[in-house]
Amino acid sequence: MKTISVKMPEDLIREIDELIKTGRFTSRSEVIRAAVRELLKSELYNLSYHKRWGSRGLGSL
């Protein structure tokens, strides 16, 4: 895995730390990786949808 450096507002870091306290995640890195995975999955799905359907959407079928 490659290491990157990211600057984040303090309030986001506090919220990340709250997730860790729940036991769902073990580290800030784990939380951020999960968030990035979900963002990429969502954005790539949307990109794929728009390439396929364009502005027509499913409503035009």
N, C-alpha and C positions, 0 to 999 in steps of 0.2 A: 504494500500500500504506500502511496505517496503522501507526504505531509504537506499541507497548505496552511497558510495563516489567514484568518478572517477577523475583521473588526466588526463587533456587534454592539448594539446599544445595551446598557446595563439591564434594562427591564427584560429584554429577551433572554439574557444570561440567567437572570433570576427565575424566569419561567422554565428554562431548560433544567436548572438545578431542582426545581419542584418536581419535574418529571422523574429525575433521578431518585429523589427521595421516595417516590412511590414504589420503587423497585422494578419498574417496567424496563428501565435502561440502567446501564452500569456506569456510563460516562457521558460527558458532553459530546465527545466524538460520535458515540453511538446514536445519540439523539439527532445530531446534525446529519449523519449519513442516512438515517431513516427519513428525515424530512426532505433531503435532496432526492432520494429515491422516489418518494411519493410525488414530488414536484415534477421530476422528469417523466414519470409514468403518465401523469395527468397532461402535461404539456405535449408530450409525444403523441398521446391518444388524440388530443385536440387537433394537432397538426395533421395527423393521418386522416381524421374525420373531414377536415376542411379541404384537404387535397382531393379526397374522394367525392365529397358532396358539394364543395364550394359554397356559394351563397344560397343554393337551392334547399339544402337541409333535407331531412326525411319527410317533412310535411308536403313536399311537392310530388311524392310518389303516389 
